[in-house]
């Protein structure tokens, strides 16, 4: 355990002795404190009982002068106990109300309003606040009041409410640098991803200076309208998740408005949120997605994002088939020379890229992680070439991870392809899950490649060195004949 951090973990023995040890040994020096409640409240001798009692005690005080970060995830009954540790030097605070199963649950309105008053009074200089209540619209007003009462707040994160316009219009939001609506709770009685944004908003009345924004929406159209009418020139990171099976035209419009309103983007995550929980046109729950055959997303649907030249991380996870050819991949790599991480539509219905040449390694020298389908069964001559015609291995990048997902593999060509993309230290992943059953699928040939790739790589390296020596000798011979 680091001496400046302490965690009351849900798996730890949370008894009076633990509490006493923290109070006497760690309280004066801890800088980060986390309280993670046990999942089930059966042991009445644990720390939860101590905290329950301490909430009503005026004698017990906690002296943690160096505490700067406080996280409190517990049943709603114990949320007020977090006030024992609050003081004006704390900069980051995170809290979540959980029920006994561990999921987000309700908070009494009186309790929430009490915290709304206590937090700015005890921690007036907070710069980061994360509050994760259940998705009740009645919680919006107190949370907006809390946001407005913290003038130094730069980062605010909360649940994905149905209507987020009160947050966007709040005076507190206009000061933020990071705004996230990403916590999503789902059960049989409620589903409330963001549908309403309000606006257009006049200049100065919305969070125009945020550099990080995250939201989970019912459909992309909700977020597209917001970006269409508001310029976010400072935005560098955007995360948009949907619960809807979006069609290509909708995806294309989203990327068009993002590229126009957010030119400084460097990290872009646009993903289908749940792989197995889908919502159809009538917003009914579908257990698994039907295999789409008629709706195909071409590269021109993604291409508008190439106008954002600073992109380093890009993920686009989509349920419809996506065409991604070698030429498309190269166009992307040329546009995003600083690309470090890329993940493109690895659902079972994505049409494979050929990817038979080391396009990414050639144009994106900083790339470290790739999640992409690679089809090694191409008729491209470069794939079936002899080792002597393999591109130079000196340009191979230092990829940390290559995720090939459900890619088809030809064992004869697989090693040769990988030699053009990564080295033996790269983490190779090829396991995915069946979209209908949820069970893992392991593609056997990739396992063979993984086990033999270091040998392949060494053979190809020696073959390349041999070819280089032959070429050098041939050049010397030509020079000698010329003389």
ABEGO torsion letter per residue (X at the ends): XBAABBBBBAABBBBAAAAAAAAAAAAAABABBBBBBBABBABAABAAAAAAAAAABAABBBBBAABABBBBBBBAAAAAAAAAABBAABABBBBBBBBAAGBBBBBBAAAAAAAAAAAAAABAABABBBBBBBBBAAAAAAAAAAAAABAABABBBBBBBABAAAAAABAAAAABABBBBABBBBBAABBBBBABAEOBBBBGABBAABABBBBBBABAAAAAAAAAABBBAABABBBBBBABBBBAAAAAAAAAAAAAABAABABBBBBBABAABBBBAAGBBBABBBBBAABBBBAAAAAAAAABAABABBBBBBABBBBBBAAAAAAAAAABAABABBBBGABAABBBBAGABBAAAAABAABABBBBBBBAABABAAAABBAAABBBAAABBBBABBBAEABBBBAAAAAAAAAAABBAABBBBABBBBAAAGBBBBBAAAAAAAAAAAAAAAAAAAAAAAAAAAAAAAAAAAAAAAX
